[in-house]
Amino acid sequence: MKALRFIFTLFVFILASSLLYTLSAWAGDEVSQDFKKLRNLMVTTQIEARGIKNKKVLEAMRKVERHKFVSKEYMSAAYEDHPLPIGEGQTISQPYIVALMTEVLDPDSTKKVLEIGTGSGYQAAVLAELVQSVYTIEIIDVLGKKAEKTLSNLGYKNVKVKTGDGYKGWKEHGPYDAIIVTCAPSHIPQPLKDQLAEGGRMVIPVGERYHQELILLTKEKGMIKQKEIIPVVFVPMFGDDGKKY
């Protein structure tokens, strides 16, 4: 009888463990599916609805898992229509703004892109889906290292991260077919103009906080042309000395 009892108890334990494992796996898959649904909804209601038409940009926004670039406390809000804190006084940009700035660059698989302001690495990941290579600079060391780890863990091999002063650009890898700036200086940095390739495009927010304009620059025959896009609000651009540019 004792042997039968032991066998029965063991059978119940194995059955319960198997059931718990199945439920756990199902729950994990359900969470994953929820994020996918939220991501698709984000693209449809926040991005397509506002006029973003580039199909490859829309595909990249559907693919890149924004919730992987925020802390656990903000994961549930990862696909909402606003920026989120990422620490050190910085934010991950609103999804629409990421899509808009990406579309404005007119990305394709042959282009080399410089990003100023790595932040969480989300914008770099979106670009990495679309272009040949991304060089991204973050002035805050702890954010740069965290973003580099996140991007590496997610398998992005065409992104190089550097800690440094973004105002100065990354001359050794230039010129760049496109430059994207995700922090706002009071004026357009001359080194970035110099590192923009002929025919290249730069998108940058310029101005004082709460009074900024997103600007598109194009280089034609060595001359810079610029066009205002929309009013925006970005964190200020800081230098190595901690002062705002």
Protein Blocks (a to p, Z undefined) as FASTA:
>chain_A
ZZmmmmmmmmmmmmmmmmmmmmmmmmmmmmmmmmmmmmmmmmmmmmmmnopablklmmmm
mmpcfklmccfklmmmmmcccdddebjhiacddfklmmmmmmmnopafkbccddehjkno
mmmmmmmmmmmbdcdddfblklmmmmmmmmmmnopakbccddddfknopmklmccfbdcd
fbdcfbdcfklmmmpcghiacdddeddehiacddddddeehiacdddfbdcdddddddfk
opaZZ
